[in-house]
Every structure is written in structure tokens, then in C-alpha cells.
Amino acid sequence: MAATLYGIANCDTVKKARRFLDENGVAYTFHDYKKAGVDEALLRSFFEAFGREAVVNTRGTTWRKLPDEAKARASDQAGALAVLMENPSAIKRPIYHDGDRWLIGFDPASWATLR
């Protein structure tokens, strides 16, 4: 399986991750949530790999701007799936998957294993 990096092109953290992968010769396909979207099956795979709490980016601007009722809906898996499909910018990013490994967020030390 070819590696995939999930995120949003204009996100600074995603830019850092892409630069890291490029500089270290790691081949990947970039999946931009804004252009390609995110479906329920993909979100479920993120939840299985990291847990719902890690996937929902509660520290981001998108989350903070959501109405309280949307935030409340995201407190269980079904609600979180719906909220994140409607608001993909509220997904923690980047997410990397190469068939064997999953990584969430960008930490150069943990990503060094990809070299």
C-alpha cells in the first residue's frame, strides 16, 4: 500500500509534515479534506487507529467556532462522524498511513521512523 498523508493543504502543520516527507524521500499521496472530502469509512478507520478523542481537533479554530449543539453531538462516535464529515477542518492533522503505521499530528521525533 502506498502511503497517504491526510490533511488540509494550507495547514502549517501539514506543510511541515509534507516538507519532512519530501526531504526524507518518503513517497506518499496527499489527500486534501477540502478537495477530496472525507467519508464515514475513512473517519471510522481514523477512530479505530487513534480513538475518537484524538481525531477530533478540539484545539482548532474550526472546533471553537462550532455551535455548542454540534460540539455536544460529537461526544459519541456517531455524532462525531457526522460533525467531522460536515466540518473536515475539525479533524486533527496531519494523519499518515502507510498500510502498517498510523501517525497523527506532526512530531519530527516520531516521524523519524519513516526514513
N, CA, C and O atoms as a Tinker XYZ file with bonds, in Angstrom:
   460  protein
     1  N      0.833000   -1.178000    0.000000    73     2
     2  CA     0.000000    0.000000    0.000000    64     1     3
     3  C      0.883000    1.247000    0.000000    63     2     4     5
     4  O      1.832000    1.346000    0.777000    81     3
     5  N      0.565000    2.181000   -0.865000    73     3     6
     6  CA     1.285000    3.449000   -0.888000    64     5     7
     7  C      0.872000    4.283000    0.314000    63     6     8     9
     8  O     -0.267000    4.197000    0.773000    81     7
     9  N      1.788000    5.083000    0.818000    73     7    10
    10  CA     1.495000    5.928000    1.965000    64     9    11
    11  C      0.561000    7.051000    1.559000    63    10    12    13
    12  O      0.604000    7.544000    0.431000    81    11
    13  N     -0.285000    7.447000    2.502000    73    11    14
    14  CA    -1.191000    8.575000    2.290000    64    13    15
    15  C     -1.039000    9.530000    3.463000    63    14    16    17
    16  O     -0.990000    9.120000    4.623000    81    15
    17  N     -0.965000   10.802000    3.134000    73    15    18
    18  CA    -0.956000   11.850000    4.139000    64    17    19
    19  C     -2.278000   12.584000    4.011000    63    18    20    21
    20  O     -2.612000   13.097000    2.943000    81    19
    21  N     -3.031000   12.633000    5.105000    73    19    22
    22  CA    -4.345000   13.265000    5.124000    64    21    23
    23  C     -4.236000   14.614000    5.822000    63    22    24    25
    24  O     -3.557000   14.747000    6.840000    81    23
    25  N     -4.911000   15.609000    5.264000    73    23    26
    26  CA    -4.913000   16.912000    5.900000    64    25    27
    27  C     -5.510000   17.977000    5.006000    63    26    28    29
    28  O     -6.317000   17.692000    4.121000    81    27
    29  N     -5.099000   19.208000    5.253000    73    27    30
    30  CA    -5.559000   20.367000    4.501000    64    29    31
    31  C     -4.321000   21.089000    3.998000    63    30    32    33
    32  O     -3.400000   21.351000    4.772000    81    31
    33  N     -4.287000   21.410000    2.727000    73    31    34
    34  CA    -3.087000   21.951000    2.096000    64    33    35
    35  C     -2.562000   23.219000    2.758000    63    34    36    37
    36  O     -1.347000   23.401000    2.839000    81    35
    37  N     -3.428000   24.090000    3.227000    73    35    38
    38  CA    -2.935000   25.358000    3.771000    64    37    39
    39  C     -2.640000   25.313000    5.271000    63    38    40    41
    40  O     -2.338000   26.351000    5.860000    81    39
    41  N     -2.718000   24.154000    5.896000    73    39    42
    42  CA    -2.410000   23.990000    7.320000    64    41    43
    43  C     -0.889000   23.990000    7.509000    63    42    44    45
    44  O     -0.178000   23.237000    6.843000    81    43
    45  N     -0.397000   24.832000    8.412000    73    43    46
    46  CA     1.046000   24.924000    8.642000    64    45    47
    47  C      1.656000   23.611000    9.110000    63    46    48    49
    48  O      2.766000   23.268000    8.702000    81    47
    49  N      0.957000   22.877000    9.952000    73    47    50
    50  CA     1.478000   21.604000   10.438000    64    49    51
    51  C      1.541000   20.581000    9.311000    63    50    52    53
    52  O      2.490000   19.800000    9.238000    81    51
    53  N      0.557000   20.578000    8.444000    73    51    54
    54  CA     0.572000   19.683000    7.277000    64    53    55
    55  C      1.727000   20.069000    6.360000    63    54    56    57
    56  O      2.392000   19.193000    5.807000    81    55
    57  N      1.971000   21.347000    6.193000    73    55    58
    58  CA     3.098000   21.797000    5.361000    64    57    59
    59  C      4.416000   21.281000    5.924000    63    58    60    61
    60  O      5.285000   20.847000    5.168000    81    59
    61  N      4.571000   21.325000    7.252000    73    59    62
    62  CA     5.787000   20.812000    7.881000    64    61    63
    63  C      5.939000   19.318000    7.627000    63    62    64    65
    64  O      7.029000   18.840000    7.316000    81    63
    65  N      4.835000   18.585000    7.763000    73    63    66
    66  CA     4.870000   17.138000    7.539000    64    65    67
    67  C      5.213000   16.823000    6.085000    63    66    68    69
    68  O      6.017000   15.929000    5.822000    81    67
    69  N      4.619000   17.538000    5.150000    73    67    70
    70  CA     4.910000   17.316000    3.733000    64    69    71
    71  C      6.378000   17.612000    3.424000    63    70    72    73
    72  O      7.026000   16.868000    2.688000    81    71
    73  N      6.891000   18.695000    3.986000    73    71    74
    74  CA     8.296000   19.046000    3.777000    64    73    75
    75  C      9.203000   17.944000    4.340000    63    74    76    77
    76  O     10.187000   17.559000    3.709000    81    75
    77  N      8.860000   17.444000    5.534000    73    75    78
    78  CA     9.633000   16.367000    6.150000    64    77    79
    79  C      9.649000   15.132000    5.250000    63    78    80    81
    80  O     10.709000   14.561000    4.994000    81    79
    81  N      8.471000   14.722000    4.770000    73    79    82
    82  CA     8.390000   13.534000    3.915000    64    81    83
    83  C      9.180000   13.742000    2.629000    63    82    84    85
    84  O      9.911000   12.850000    2.200000    81    83
    85  N      9.041000   14.903000    2.016000    73    83    86
    86  CA     9.762000   15.194000    0.776000    64    85    87
    87  C     11.273000   15.182000    0.999000    63    86    88    89
    88  O     12.008000   14.580000    0.215000    81    87
    89  N     11.738000   15.836000    2.051000    73    87    90
    90  CA    13.180000   15.917000    2.330000    64    89    91
    91  C     13.780000   14.568000    2.683000    63    90    92    93
    92  O     14.980000   14.355000    2.509000    81    91
    93  N     12.949000   13.651000    3.180000    73    91    94
    94  CA    13.447000   12.330000    3.575000    64    93    95
    95  C     13.122000   11.240000    2.558000    63    94    96    97
    96  O     13.295000   10.053000    2.835000    81    95
    97  N     12.655000   11.643000    1.392000    73    95    98
    98  CA    12.418000   10.688000    0.308000    64    97    99
    99  C     11.300000    9.697000    0.564000    63    98   100   101
   100  O     11.330000    8.586000    0.037000    81    99
   101  N     10.320000   10.075000    1.359000    73    99   102
   102  CA     9.190000    9.196000    1.649000    64   101   103
   103  C      8.089000    9.488000    0.623000    63   102   104   105
   104  O      7.536000   10.587000    0.582000    81   103
   105  N      7.787000    8.486000   -0.200000    73   103   106
   106  CA     6.736000    8.651000   -1.215000    64   105   107
   107  C      5.367000    8.572000   -0.558000    63   106   108   109
   108  O      5.128000    7.730000    0.307000    81   107
   109  N      4.476000    9.458000   -0.976000    73   107   110
   110  CA     3.131000    9.476000   -0.405000    64   109   111
   111  C      2.183000   10.163000   -1.374000    63   110   112   113
   112  O      2.598000   10.883000   -2.283000    81   111
   113  N      0.911000    9.921000   -1.154000    73   111   114
   114  CA    -0.158000   10.625000   -1.849000    64   113   115
   115  C     -0.788000   11.548000   -0.830000    63   114   116   117
   116  O     -0.974000   11.167000    0.326000    81   115
   117  N     -1.116000   12.755000   -1.245000    73   115   118
   118  CA    -1.745000   13.702000   -0.326000    64   117   119
   119  C     -3.246000   13.715000   -0.556000    63   118   120   121
   120  O     -3.712000   13.905000   -1.679000    81   119
   121  N     -3.996000   13.511000    0.513000    73   119   122
   122  CA    -5.461000   13.548000    0.480000    64   121   123
   123  C     -5.903000   14.821000    1.198000    63   122   124   125
   124  O     -5.822000   14.914000    2.423000    81   123
   125  N     -6.366000   15.791000    0.429000    73   123   126
   126  CA    -6.818000   17.072000    0.972000    64   125   127
   127  C     -8.304000   16.966000    1.304000    63   126   128   129
   128  O     -9.134000   16.770000    0.416000    81   127
   129  N     -8.634000   17.097000    2.595000    73   127   130
   130  CA   -10.032000   17.005000    3.017000    64   129   131
   131  C    -10.908000   18.033000    2.323000    63   130   132   133
   132  O    -12.069000   17.756000    2.020000    81   131
   133  N    -10.367000   19.210000    2.069000    73   131   134
   134  CA   -11.164000   20.284000    1.462000    64   133   135
   135  C    -11.532000   19.949000    0.014000    63   134   136   137
   136  O    -12.620000   20.294000   -0.448000    81   135
   137  N    -10.627000   19.278000   -0.697000    73   135   138
   138  CA   -10.867000   18.974000   -2.113000    64   137   139
   139  C    -11.456000   17.581000   -2.316000    63   138   140   141
   140  O    -12.391000   17.409000   -3.099000    81   139
   141  N    -10.917000   16.595000   -1.619000    73   139   142
   142  CA   -11.343000   15.207000   -1.823000    64   141   143
   143  C    -12.425000   14.769000   -0.850000    63   142   144   145
   144  O    -13.058000   13.731000   -1.043000    81   143
   145  N    -12.638000   15.561000    0.197000    73   143   146
   146  CA   -13.651000   15.205000    1.177000    64   145   147
   147  C    -13.177000   14.111000    2.122000    63   146   148   149
   148  O    -12.048000   13.628000    2.038000    81   147
   149  N    -14.062000   13.746000    3.007000    73   147   150
   150  CA   -13.800000   12.674000    3.963000    64   149   151
   151  C    -15.118000   11.939000    4.167000    63   150   152   153
   152  O    -16.153000   12.558000    4.417000    81   151
   153  N    -15.073000   10.630000    4.059000    73   151   154
   154  CA   -16.304000    9.857000    4.209000    64   153   155
   155  C    -16.300000    9.078000    5.520000    63   154   156   157
   156  O    -15.308000    9.047000    6.248000    81   155
   157  N    -17.419000    8.464000    5.790000    73   155   158
   158  CA   -17.587000    7.760000    7.055000    64   157   159
   159  C    -16.588000    6.617000    7.222000    63   158   160   161
   160  O    -16.063000    6.418000    8.318000    81   159
   161  N    -16.318000    5.869000    6.161000    73   159   162
   162  CA   -15.386000    4.742000    6.259000    64   161   163
   163  C    -13.983000    5.220000    6.633000    63   162   164   165
   164  O    -13.312000    4.597000    7.455000    81   163
   165  N    -13.548000    6.311000    6.038000    73   163   166
   166  CA   -12.229000    6.855000    6.352000    64   165   167
   167  C    -12.179000    7.334000    7.803000    63   166   168   169
   168  O    -11.215000    7.051000    8.515000    81   167
   169  N    -13.194000    8.045000    8.236000    73   167   170
   170  CA   -13.235000    8.504000    9.627000    64   169   171
   171  C    -13.256000    7.330000   10.604000    63   170   172   173
   172  O    -12.603000    7.371000   11.647000    81   171
   173  N    -14.000000    6.297000   10.266000    73   171   174
   174  CA   -14.027000    5.113000   11.142000    64   173   175
   175  C    -12.631000    4.503000   11.261000    63   174   176   177
   176  O    -12.239000    4.057000   12.340000    81   175
   177  N    -11.880000    4.481000   10.157000    73   175   178
   178  CA   -10.521000    3.931000   10.221000    64   177   179
   179  C     -9.630000    4.813000   11.095000    63   178   180   181
   180  O     -8.768000    4.299000   11.807000    81   179
   181  N     -9.825000    6.131000   11.053000    73   179   182
   182  CA    -9.083000    7.026000   11.944000    64   181   183
   183  C     -9.444000    6.740000   13.403000    63   182   184   185
   184  O     -8.564000    6.667000   14.261000    81   183
   185  N    -10.739000    6.579000   13.681000    73   183   186
   186  CA   -11.188000    6.303000   15.047000    64   185   187
   187  C    -10.603000    4.982000   15.549000    63   186   188   189
   188  O    -10.192000    4.881000   16.705000    81   187
   189  N    -10.567000    3.973000   14.681000    73   187   190
   190  CA   -10.013000    2.675000   15.085000    64   189   191
   191  C     -8.530000    2.792000   15.398000    63   190   192   193
   192  O     -8.039000    2.166000   16.338000    81   191
   193  N     -7.812000    3.597000   14.609000    73   191   194
   194  CA    -6.367000    3.725000   14.799000    64   193   195
   195  C     -6.005000    4.560000   16.023000    63   194   196   197
   196  O     -5.043000    4.243000   16.724000    81   195
   197  N     -6.769000    5.631000   16.291000    73   195   198
   198  CA    -6.377000    6.596000   17.318000    64   197   199
   199  C     -7.386000    6.817000   18.439000    63   198   200   201
   200  O     -7.030000    7.324000   19.502000    81   199
   201  N     -8.638000    6.442000   18.208000    73   199   202
   202  CA    -9.703000    6.766000   19.149000    64   201   203
   203  C    -10.343000    8.092000   18.769000    63   202   204   205
   204  O     -9.672000    8.997000   18.272000    81   203
   205  N    -11.624000    8.199000   19.003000    73   203   206
   206  CA   -12.385000    9.398000   18.625000    64   205   207
   207  C    -11.799000   10.661000   19.232000    63   206   208   209
   208  O    -11.690000   11.683000   18.555000    81   207
   209  N    -11.422000   10.601000   20.502000    73   207   210
   210  CA   -10.942000   11.789000   21.194000    64   209   211
   211  C     -9.698000   12.378000   20.531000    63   210   212   213
   212  O     -9.546000   13.599000   20.488000    81   211
   213  N     -8.817000   11.541000   20.021000    73   211   214
   214  CA    -7.593000   12.026000   19.377000    64   213   215
   215  C     -7.866000   12.607000   17.996000    63   214   216   217
   216  O     -7.143000   13.498000   17.549000    81   215
   217  N     -8.885000   12.124000   17.322000    73   215   218
   218  CA    -9.174000   12.557000   15.947000    64   217   219
   219  C     -9.897000   13.900000   15.914000    63   218   220   221
   220  O     -9.685000   14.696000   14.999000    81   219
   221  N    -10.737000   14.154000   16.892000    73   219   222
   222  CA   -11.465000   15.422000   16.935000    64   221   223
   223  C    -10.517000   16.503000   17.454000    63   222   224   225
   224  O    -10.050000   16.430000   18.591000    81   223
   225  N    -10.239000   17.495000   16.628000    73   223   226
   226  CA    -9.304000   18.560000   16.976000    64   225   227
   227  C    -10.027000   19.658000   17.752000    63   226   228   229
   228  O    -10.486000   20.646000   17.178000    81   227
   229  N    -10.119000   19.469000   19.050000    73   227   230
   230  CA   -10.853000   20.413000   19.895000    64   229   231
   231  C    -10.054000   21.686000   20.176000    63   230   232   233
   232  O    -10.581000   22.619000   20.783000    81   231
   233  N     -8.805000   21.738000   19.749000    73   231   234
   234  CA    -7.977000   22.919000   19.983000    64   233   235
   235  C     -7.988000   23.882000   18.799000    63   234   236   237
   236  O     -7.481000   24.999000   18.906000    81   235
   237  N     -8.558000   23.462000   17.679000    73   235   238
   238  CA    -8.517000   24.280000   16.479000    64   237   239
   239  C     -9.612000   25.329000   16.389000    63   238   240   241
   240  O    -10.602000   25.290000   17.119000    81   239
   241  N     -9.407000   26.260000   15.479000    73   239   242
   242  CA   -10.352000   27.343000   15.250000    64   241   243
   243  C    -11.710000   26.823000   14.806000    63   242   244   245
   244  O    -12.743000   27.317000   15.260000    81   243
   245  N    -11.719000   25.835000   13.925000    73   243   246
   246  CA   -12.992000   25.301000   13.432000    64   245   247
   247  C    -13.836000   24.784000   14.586000    63   246   248   249
   248  O    -15.030000   25.075000   14.660000    81   247
   249  N    -13.233000   24.025000   15.481000    73   247   250
   250  CA   -13.960000   23.491000   16.635000    64   249   251
   251  C    -14.503000   24.607000   17.503000    63   250   252   253
   252  O    -15.665000   24.580000   17.908000    81   251
   253  N    -13.662000   25.587000   17.789000    73   251   254
   254  CA   -14.090000   26.678000   18.664000    64   253   255
   255  C    -15.257000   27.462000   18.074000    63   254   256   257
   256  O    -16.062000   28.024000   18.817000    81   255
   257  N    -15.359000   27.506000   16.759000    73   255   258
   258  CA   -16.438000   28.247000   16.102000    64   257   259
   259  C    -17.722000   27.433000   15.951000    63   258   260   261
   260  O    -18.767000   27.984000   15.606000    81   259
   261  N    -17.649000   26.130000   16.207000    73   259   262
   262  CA   -18.847000   25.300000   16.083000    64   261   263
   263  C    -19.863000   25.670000   17.161000    63   262   264   265
   264  O    -19.489000   26.028000   18.278000    81   263
   265  N    -21.152000   25.582000   16.820000    73   263   266
   266  CA   -22.177000   25.806000   17.847000    64   265   267
   267  C    -22.082000   24.738000   18.949000    63   266   268   269
   268  O    -21.635000   23.617000   18.707000    81   267
   269  N    -22.501000   25.101000   20.133000    73   267   270
   270  CA   -22.437000   24.171000   21.262000    64   269   271
   271  C    -23.181000   22.871000   20.988000    63   270   272   273
   272  O    -22.754000   21.809000   21.442000    81   271
   273  N    -24.288000   22.939000   20.253000    73   271   274
   274  CA   -25.038000   21.707000   19.958000    64   273   275
   275  C    -24.229000   20.770000   19.064000    63   274   276   277
   276  O    -24.352000   19.553000   19.204000    81   275
   277  N    -23.416000   21.282000   18.162000    73   275   278
   278  CA   -22.559000   20.428000   17.326000    64   277   279
   279  C    -21.465000   19.795000   18.176000    63   278   280   281
   280  O    -21.148000   18.617000   18.012000    81   279
   281  N    -20.898000   20.565000   19.068000    73   279   282
   282  CA   -19.873000   20.026000   19.970000    64   281   283
   283  C    -20.457000   18.918000   20.839000    63   282   284   285
   284  O    -19.813000   17.894000   21.065000    81   283
   285  N    -21.672000   19.123000   21.321000    73   283   286
   286  CA   -22.327000   18.110000   22.147000    64   285   287
   287  C    -22.589000   16.842000   21.345000    63   286   288   289
   288  O    -22.428000   15.735000   21.860000    81   287
   289  N    -22.996000   16.999000   20.079000    73   287   290
   290  CA   -23.234000   15.828000   19.220000    64   289   291
   291  C    -21.966000   15.005000   19.036000    63   290   292   293
   292  O    -22.039000   13.786000   18.886000    81   291
   293  N    -20.812000   15.651000   19.044000    73   291   294
   294  CA   -19.547000   14.955000   18.799000    64   293   295
   295  C    -19.043000   14.175000   20.006000    63   294   296   297
   296  O    -17.937000   13.633000   19.974000    81   295
   297  N    -19.839000   14.111000   21.066000    73   295   298
   298  CA   -19.400000   13.416000   22.273000    64   297   299
   299  C    -19.510000   11.899000   22.174000    63   298   300   301
   300  O    -19.007000   11.188000   23.043000    81   299
   301  N    -20.161000   11.395000   21.130000    73   299   302
   302  CA   -20.165000    9.949000   20.896000    64   301   303
   303  C    -19.713000    9.702000   19.454000    63   302   304   305
   304  O    -19.611000   10.632000   18.654000    81   303
   305  N    -19.448000    8.459000   19.146000    73   303   306
   306  CA   -18.864000    8.149000   17.840000    64   305   307
   307  C    -19.776000    8.524000   16.676000    63   306   308   309
   308  O    -19.311000    9.122000   15.705000    81   307
   309  N    -21.049000    8.192000   16.750000    73   307   310
   310  CA   -21.968000    8.501000   15.649000    64   309   311
   311  C    -22.062000   10.002000   15.422000    63   310   312   313
   312  O    -22.033000   10.469000   14.284000    81   311
   313  N    -22.173000   10.748000   16.500000    73   311   314
   314  CA   -22.248000   12.200000   16.376000    64   313   315
   315  C    -20.955000   12.797000   15.857000    63   314   316   317
   316  O    -20.974000   13.710000   15.031000    81   315
   317  N    -19.825000   12.281000   16.341000    73   315   318
   318  CA   -18.525000   12.780000   15.886000    64   317   319
   319  C    -18.337000   12.520000   14.392000    63   318   320   321
   320  O    -17.793000   13.363000   13.678000    81   319
   321  N    -18.782000   11.358000   13.917000    73   319   322
   322  CA   -18.698000   11.070000   12.481000    64   321   323
   323  C    -19.444000   12.128000   11.677000    63   322   324   325
   324  O    -18.922000   12.649000   10.691000    81   323
   325  N    -20.656000   12.441000   12.098000    73   323   326
   326  CA   -21.473000   13.420000   11.384000    64   325   327
   327  C    -20.842000   14.806000   11.417000    63   326   328   329
   328  O    -20.763000   15.483000   10.392000    81   327
   329  N    -20.393000   15.228000   12.601000    73   327   330
   330  CA   -19.811000   16.560000   12.744000    64   329   331
   331  C    -18.534000   16.687000   11.906000    63   330   332   333
   332  O    -18.325000   17.711000   11.256000    81   331
   333  N    -17.689000   15.668000   11.915000    73   331   334
   334  CA   -16.430000   15.742000   11.166000    64   333   335
   335  C    -16.638000   15.654000    9.656000    63   334   336   337
   336  O    -15.881000   16.257000    8.895000    81   335
   337  N    -17.645000   14.919000    9.217000    73   335   338
   338  CA   -17.930000   14.883000    7.773000    64   337   339
   339  C    -18.426000   16.255000    7.309000    63   338   340   341
   340  O    -18.136000   16.679000    6.190000    81   339
   341  N    -19.170000   16.940000    8.170000    73   339   342
   342  CA   -19.661000   18.283000    7.841000    64   341   343
   343  C    -18.576000   19.350000    8.003000    63   342   344   345
   344  O    -18.631000   20.397000    7.359000    81   343
   345  N    -17.593000   19.082000    8.863000    73   343   346
   346  CA   -16.550000   20.064000    9.200000    64   345   347
   347  C    -15.177000   19.383000    9.196000    63   346   348   349
   348  O    -14.582000   19.206000   10.259000    81   347
   349  N    -14.667000   19.000000    8.031000    73   347   350
   350  CA   -13.404000   18.254000    7.998000    64   349   351
   351  C    -12.217000   19.026000    8.572000    63   350   352   353
   352  O    -11.204000   18.420000    8.923000    81   351
   353  N    -12.324000   20.338000    8.672000    73   351   354
   354  CA   -11.235000   21.105000    9.279000    64   353   355
   355  C    -11.114000   20.835000   10.776000    63   354   356   357
   356  O    -10.123000   21.227000   11.392000    81   355
   357  N    -12.104000   20.173000   11.370000    73   355   358
   358  CA   -12.054000   19.829000   12.785000    64   357   359
   359  C    -11.384000   18.471000   13.029000    63   358   360   361
   360  O    -11.375000   17.974000   14.155000    81   359
   361  N    -10.829000   17.881000   11.982000    73   359   362
   362  CA   -10.085000   16.625000   12.126000    64   361   363
   363  C     -8.632000   16.980000   12.443000    63   362   364   365
   364  O     -8.034000   17.820000   11.769000    81   363
   365  N     -8.072000   16.348000   13.456000    73   363   366
   366  CA    -6.658000   16.580000   13.784000    64   365   367
   367  C     -5.819000   16.213000   12.573000    63   366   368   369
   368  O     -6.106000   15.248000   11.866000    81   367
   369  N     -4.783000   16.998000   12.350000    73   367   370
   370  CA    -3.956000   16.765000   11.176000    64   369   371
   371  C     -2.506000   17.091000   11.480000    63   370   372   373
   372  O     -2.188000   17.840000   12.404000    81   371
   373  N     -1.644000   16.505000   10.677000    73   371   374
   374  CA    -1.896000   15.536000    9.612000    64   373   375
   375  C     -2.087000   14.143000   10.180000    63   374   376   377
   376  O     -1.776000   13.865000   11.338000    81   375
   377  N     -2.610000   13.280000    9.327000    73   375   378
   378  CA    -2.678000   11.848000    9.621000    64   377   379
   379  C     -1.923000   11.144000    8.509000    63   378   380   381
   380  O     -2.138000   11.411000    7.327000    81   379
   381  N     -1.036000   10.240000    8.905000    73   379   382
   382  CA    -0.212000    9.483000    7.958000    64   381   383
   383  C     -0.553000    8.009000    8.098000    63   382   384   385
   384  O     -0.702000    7.497000    9.208000    81   383
   385  N     -0.674000    7.333000    6.963000    73   383   386
   386  CA    -0.924000    5.885000    6.982000    64   385   387
   387  C     -0.187000    5.249000    5.813000    63   386   388   389
   388  O     -0.328000    5.683000    4.670000    81   387
   389  N      0.592000    4.229000    6.100000    73   387   390
   390  CA     1.325000    3.549000    5.030000    64   389   391
   391  C      0.977000    2.069000    4.921000    63   390   392   393
   392  O      1.713000    1.304000    4.298000    81   391
   393  N     -0.124000    1.667000    5.513000    73   391   394
   394  CA    -0.520000    0.261000    5.477000    64   393   395
   395  C     -0.143000   -0.462000    6.755000    63   394   396   397
   396  O     -0.876000   -1.336000    7.218000    81   395
   397  N      1.002000   -0.102000    7.331000    73   395   398
   398  CA     1.459000   -0.699000    8.581000    64   397   399
   399  C      1.369000    0.268000    9.750000    63   398   400   401
   400  O      0.995000   -0.112000   10.860000    81   399
   401  N      1.714000    1.521000    9.488000    73   399   402
   402  CA     1.796000    2.515000   10.549000    64   401   403
   403  C      0.772000    3.620000   10.363000    63   402   404   405
   404  O      0.437000    4.022000    9.248000    81   403
   405  N      0.292000    4.090000   11.498000    73   403   406
   406  CA    -0.563000    5.278000   11.558000    64   405   407
   407  C      0.159000    6.293000   12.435000    63   406   408   409
   408  O      0.692000    5.938000   13.487000    81   407
   409  N      0.178000    7.546000   12.011000    73   407   410
   410  CA     0.696000    8.639000   12.829000    64   409   411
   411  C     -0.321000    9.775000   12.785000    63   410   412   413
   412  O     -0.946000   10.009000   11.751000    81   411
   413  N     -0.486000   10.471000   13.886000    73   411   414
   414  CA    -1.393000   11.612000   13.927000    64   413   415
   415  C     -0.658000   12.789000   14.544000    63   414   416   417
   416  O      0.071000   12.636000   15.524000    81   415
   417  N     -0.855000   13.962000   13.963000    73   415   418
   418  CA    -0.103000   15.128000   14.375000    64   417   419
   419  C      1.304000   15.018000   13.817000    63   418   420   421
   420  O      1.703000   13.953000   13.347000    81   419
   421  N      2.047000   16.090000   13.864000    73   419   422
   422  CA     3.417000   16.037000   13.351000    64   421   423
   423  C      4.401000   16.258000   14.476000    63   422   424   425
   424  O      4.447000   17.325000   15.087000    81   423
   425  N      5.196000   15.222000   14.739000    73   423   426
   426  CA     6.274000   15.272000   15.706000    64   425   427
   427  C      7.501000   14.693000   15.011000    63   426   428   429
   428  O      7.543000   13.487000   14.765000    81   427
   429  N      8.501000   15.509000   14.686000    73   427   430
   430  CA     9.659000   15.027000   13.936000    64   429   431
   431  C     10.307000   13.788000   14.548000    63   430   432   433
   432  O     10.770000   12.910000   13.820000    81   431
   433  N     10.344000   13.708000   15.870000    73   431   434
   434  CA    10.982000   12.552000   16.518000    64   433   435
   435  C     10.244000   11.249000   16.196000    63   434   436   437
   436  O     10.873000   10.244000   15.867000    81   435
   437  N      8.914000   11.266000   16.289000    73   435   438
   438  CA     8.186000   10.030000   15.999000    64   437   439
   439  C      8.123000    9.756000   14.502000    63   438   440   441
   440  O      8.029000    8.601000   14.088000    81   439
   441  N      8.173000   10.799000   13.691000    73   439   442
   442  CA     8.133000   10.610000   12.237000    64   441   443
   443  C      9.491000   10.157000   11.698000    63   442   444   445
   444  O      9.570000    9.719000   10.550000    81   443
   445  N     10.562000   10.250000   12.495000    73   443   446
   446  CA    11.892000    9.829000   12.045000    64   445   447
   447  C     11.929000    8.361000   11.667000    63   446   448   449
   448  O     12.793000    7.945000   10.895000    81   447
   449  N     11.009000    7.567000   12.196000    73   447   450
   450  CA    10.961000    6.136000   11.856000    64   449   451
   451  C     10.558000    5.914000   10.393000    63   450   452   453
   452  O     10.706000    4.807000    9.876000    81   451
   453  N     10.059000    6.940000    9.733000    73   451   454
   454  CA     9.639000    6.797000    8.333000    64   453   455
   455  C     10.796000    6.877000    7.360000    63   454   456   457
   456  O     10.625000    6.556000    6.184000    81   455
   457  N     11.948000    7.289000    7.804000    73   455   458
   458  CA    13.115000    7.457000    6.924000    64   457   459
   459  C     13.591000    6.141000    6.386000    63   458   460
   460  O     14.561000    6.097000    5.630000    81   459
